[in-house]
Amino acid sequence: MAAESQETRDRVRELVRQVLESVPVEGEAASPDKEPEHVVVNSLREKSEREFDRDESSKSLITEDDLRGLDAGSRVRISENAKFTPLAHDIVNERGIVLIKKKSRTEGLKVSSVGIGADHGGYPLKEQLKTFLEQLGLQVRDFGTNSDQAVDYPDFAHAVARSVAAKHVDIGIVIDGAGIGSAMAANKVSGVRAAACYSPALARNSREHNGANILTLGSTQNSFDEVKEIVRAFITSELTEERHKRRVGKIDGIEMEYNR
């Protein structure tokens, strides 16, 4: 009996050991042949974090086939001017599908054309900015320079400033090493208000408060990502408040006094 009792205890211990070994330790990787836990929960979380469930923004006409398989309340991204077939329109209403219009690249822009120029130090940045501005849908007029060979920044600041003053372009952007010299040169042209800006806040202020029509940049002062945000702030802002217009009028008055 004692031997049989000992054998029973040994079997129980072995079963307990096997059960404990099958329990995963916290932080231990799951076995590859086991199904991942919480698949449904994670999928729901990912879905809730997405802005839309289906992207049909490349199409100008949405048909019933484009909405096939969507659950009630699904979100569909569409182009700004998308049209729907009658059946597609019915599906949208019946299933309560939410339509999210794709934002236009030109949304918020206050200008349509830009004159751009740079000296040899600003040449690489000018080339990058041209692509960025064109991708936004802006017309870009390049006043040079067209290489990294040494040139004088006042020549290019002057060329951009003349174009802005003559209203051949809406605004100008000039790039040199620090952005200061180009601002000084451009501001000698009547009708130009050039501002050297190193942050989006300054760029926005120069437009909204001072009516700046030329932005000057220092090629060594900011990263390209920072420059894009500075330029974006400049081209999406404008002078609107009467108190600021009155003060800018006084700046113009000073200029006229010395141009007599």
C-alpha positions as CSV (number, residue, x, y, z in Angstrom):
1,M,0.0,0.0,0.0
2,A,2.8,2.4,0.9
3,A,4.5,1.7,-2.5
4,E,1.2,2.3,-4.3
5,S,0.7,5.6,-2.4
6,Q,4.2,6.7,-3.3
7,E,3.6,5.9,-6.9
8,T,0.3,8.0,-6.9
9,R,2.1,10.9,-5.4
10,D,4.9,10.7,-8.0
11,R,2.3,10.7,-10.8
12,V,0.6,13.8,-9.3
13,R,3.9,15.6,-9.0
14,E,4.7,14.8,-12.7
15,L,1.3,16.1,-13.8
16,V,1.8,19.3,-11.8
17,R,5.3,19.7,-13.3
18,Q,3.9,19.3,-16.9
19,V,1.1,21.8,-16.2
20,L,3.6,24.4,-14.8
21,E,5.9,23.9,-17.8
22,S,3.0,24.6,-20.2
23,V,2.3,28.0,-18.6
24,P,4.2,30.8,-20.5
25,V,6.5,32.9,-18.4
26,E,5.6,36.7,-18.5
27,G,7.5,38.4,-21.3
28,E,8.4,35.1,-23.0
29,A,7.7,34.9,-26.7
30,A,4.7,32.9,-27.8
31,S,5.3,29.6,-29.5
32,P,5.3,30.0,-33.3
33,D,2.8,27.2,-33.8
34,K,0.2,28.8,-31.5
35,E,-2.3,31.3,-32.7
36,P,-1.7,34.9,-31.5
37,E,-3.9,36.1,-28.7
38,H,-6.3,39.1,-29.0
39,V,-6.3,39.1,-32.8
40,V,-9.7,40.6,-32.9
41,V,-8.9,43.3,-30.3
42,N,-5.8,44.4,-32.1
43,S,-7.6,44.5,-35.4
44,L,-10.3,46.7,-34.0
45,R,-7.7,49.0,-32.5
46,E,-5.8,49.3,-35.8
47,K,-9.1,50.0,-37.6
48,S,-10.1,52.7,-35.1
49,E,-6.7,54.4,-35.5
50,R,-7.1,54.6,-39.3
51,E,-8.5,57.8,-40.8
52,F,-10.5,55.7,-43.4
53,D,-11.3,52.1,-44.2
54,R,-11.0,52.4,-48.0
55,D,-9.3,54.9,-50.3
56,E,-11.1,55.6,-53.6
57,S,-9.7,59.2,-53.9
58,S,-8.0,58.4,-57.2
59,K,-11.5,57.9,-58.9
60,S,-13.7,60.7,-60.2
61,L,-16.7,58.3,-60.4
62,I,-17.6,56.0,-57.5
63,T,-19.7,52.9,-58.5
64,E,-21.4,50.2,-56.4
65,D,-18.4,47.9,-57.1
66,D,-16.1,50.4,-55.3
67,L,-18.3,50.1,-52.2
68,R,-18.7,46.3,-52.3
69,G,-17.9,44.5,-49.0
70,L,-17.9,47.6,-46.8
71,D,-19.6,47.3,-43.4
72,A,-22.2,49.7,-42.1
73,G,-20.6,52.9,-40.9
74,S,-17.4,52.4,-42.9
75,R,-15.3,55.4,-43.9
76,V,-14.3,55.9,-47.5
77,R,-11.8,58.5,-48.7
78,I,-12.9,60.2,-52.0
79,S,-11.7,63.0,-54.2
80,E,-13.0,66.5,-53.7
81,N,-15.2,66.4,-56.8
82,A,-16.1,62.7,-56.9
83,K,-19.5,61.7,-58.3
84,F,-21.6,58.6,-57.5
85,T,-23.7,56.3,-59.6
86,P,-27.3,56.0,-58.4
87,L,-26.7,52.5,-57.0
88,A,-23.5,53.7,-55.2
89,H,-25.4,56.6,-53.8
90,D,-28.1,54.2,-52.4
91,I,-25.4,52.0,-50.8
92,V,-23.9,55.1,-49.1
93,N,-27.3,56.0,-47.6
94,E,-28.4,52.5,-46.7
95,R,-25.1,51.5,-44.9
96,G,-24.4,54.9,-43.4
97,I,-21.1,55.1,-45.1
98,V,-19.0,58.1,-44.0
99,L,-17.4,60.0,-46.9
100,I,-14.0,61.7,-46.2
101,K,-13.0,64.1,-48.9
102,K,-9.3,64.2,-49.7
103,K,-7.7,67.6,-49.0
104,S,-6.5,69.5,-51.9
105,R,-2.7,70.1,-52.1
106,T,-3.5,73.8,-52.7
107,E,-5.8,74.1,-49.7
108,G,-4.9,77.2,-47.6
109,L,-2.5,78.7,-50.1
110,K,-2.7,82.4,-50.4
111,V,-0.4,82.7,-53.5
112,S,-0.3,81.0,-56.9
113,S,3.1,82.0,-58.2
114,V,6.6,82.3,-56.7
115,G,9.9,83.9,-57.9
116,I,12.9,82.1,-56.4
117,G,16.6,82.9,-56.5
118,A,19.8,82.1,-54.6
119,D,23.5,82.5,-54.6
120,H,26.0,79.6,-54.9
121,G,25.5,78.7,-51.2
122,G,21.8,78.6,-51.5
123,Y,21.7,76.8,-54.9
124,P,21.2,73.3,-53.5
125,L,18.4,74.4,-51.2
126,K,16.8,76.4,-54.1
127,E,16.6,73.3,-56.2
128,Q,14.9,71.3,-53.4
129,L,12.5,74.1,-52.8
130,K,11.5,74.4,-56.4
131,T,10.3,70.7,-56.4
132,F,8.4,71.2,-53.1
133,L,6.6,74.4,-54.4
134,E,5.7,72.8,-57.7
135,Q,4.3,69.7,-55.9
136,L,2.0,72.2,-54.1
137,G,0.7,73.3,-57.4
138,L,2.5,76.7,-57.5
139,Q,4.0,78.3,-60.6
140,V,7.7,78.8,-60.0
141,R,9.9,81.2,-61.8
142,D,13.6,80.6,-61.2
143,F,16.0,83.6,-61.4
144,G,19.2,81.5,-60.7
145,T,21.9,80.9,-59.9
146,N,22.1,77.6,-61.7
147,S,25.3,76.1,-60.2
148,D,27.5,76.1,-57.1
149,Q,30.1,78.4,-58.7
150,A,30.6,81.6,-56.7
151,V,28.3,84.5,-57.5
152,D,27.1,87.7,-55.7
153,Y,23.8,87.4,-53.8
154,P,22.6,91.0,-54.4
155,D,22.2,90.2,-58.1
156,F,19.7,87.4,-57.5
157,A,17.9,89.2,-54.7
158,H,17.5,92.2,-57.0
159,A,16.1,90.0,-59.8
160,V,13.5,88.4,-57.6
161,A,12.6,91.7,-56.0
162,R,12.0,93.4,-59.4
163,S,9.6,90.6,-60.4
164,V,7.7,90.9,-57.2
165,A,7.4,94.7,-57.4
166,A,6.2,94.4,-61.0
167,K,3.6,91.9,-59.9
168,H,4.9,89.3,-62.3
169,V,4.8,86.8,-59.3
170,D,2.9,86.9,-56.1
171,I,5.8,86.5,-53.7
172,G,9.5,85.8,-53.8
173,I,12.0,83.6,-52.0
174,V,15.7,84.3,-51.9
175,I,18.4,82.1,-50.3
176,D,21.9,83.0,-49.4
177,G,24.2,81.9,-46.5
178,A,22.3,83.7,-43.7
179,G,19.3,85.3,-45.5
180,I,20.2,88.8,-44.2
181,G,22.1,90.2,-47.1
182,S,19.4,89.2,-49.6
183,A,16.8,90.8,-47.4
184,M,18.7,94.1,-47.4
185,A,19.3,94.0,-51.1
186,A,15.6,93.2,-52.0
187,N,14.3,95.9,-49.7
188,K,16.0,98.6,-51.8
189,V,13.4,97.9,-54.5
190,S,10.3,100.1,-54.1
191,G,7.2,98.1,-53.2
192,V,9.2,95.2,-51.7
193,R,9.0,94.1,-48.0
194,A,11.5,91.3,-47.5
195,A,11.8,89.4,-44.3
196,A,14.6,87.0,-43.2
197,C,12.8,84.2,-41.2
198,Y,14.2,81.3,-39.4
199,S,11.0,79.8,-38.0
200,P,7.4,79.2,-39.1
201,A,6.2,81.7,-36.4
202,L,8.4,84.5,-37.8
203,A,7.3,83.7,-41.4
204,R,3.6,83.8,-40.4
205,N,4.1,87.0,-38.5
206,S,6.0,88.7,-41.3
207,R,3.0,88.1,-43.6
208,E,0.1,88.7,-41.2
209,H,1.6,91.7,-39.4
210,N,4.1,93.2,-41.9
211,G,2.7,92.3,-45.3
212,A,6.0,90.7,-46.3
213,N,6.1,89.7,-50.0
214,I,9.6,88.2,-50.1
215,L,11.0,85.5,-47.8
216,T,14.7,85.3,-47.4
217,L,16.3,82.1,-46.0
218,G,19.8,81.2,-44.8
219,S,21.0,78.0,-46.4
220,T,23.0,77.1,-43.2
221,Q,20.4,78.0,-40.7
222,N,17.7,75.3,-40.9
223,S,17.2,71.8,-42.1
224,F,15.2,71.2,-45.2
225,D,12.3,69.9,-43.2
226,E,12.3,73.1,-41.2
227,V,12.6,75.2,-44.3
228,K,9.5,73.5,-45.8
229,E,7.5,74.5,-42.7
230,I,8.8,78.0,-42.8
231,V,7.8,78.3,-46.5
232,R,4.5,76.7,-45.9
233,A,3.7,79.2,-43.1
234,F,4.7,82.1,-45.4
235,I,2.5,81.0,-48.4
236,T,-0.5,80.1,-46.3
237,S,-0.7,83.5,-44.5
238,E,-1.6,87.0,-45.5
239,L,-2.2,90.5,-44.3
240,T,-5.9,90.9,-43.3
241,E,-6.4,92.9,-40.1
242,E,-7.0,96.6,-40.6
243,R,-4.6,97.6,-37.8
244,H,-1.7,95.8,-39.4
245,K,-2.7,97.2,-42.9
246,R,-2.6,100.7,-41.4
247,R,0.9,100.1,-40.0
248,V,2.2,98.6,-43.3
249,G,0.7,101.7,-45.0
250,K,3.0,103.8,-42.8
251,I,6.0,101.7,-43.9
252,D,5.0,102.4,-47.5
253,G,4.7,106.1,-46.6
254,I,8.2,106.3,-45.4
255,E,9.4,104.6,-48.6
256,M,7.6,107.2,-50.7
257,E,9.0,110.0,-48.7
258,Y,12.6,109.0,-49.7
259,N,11.7,108.1,-53.3
260,R,10.7,111.7,-54.2
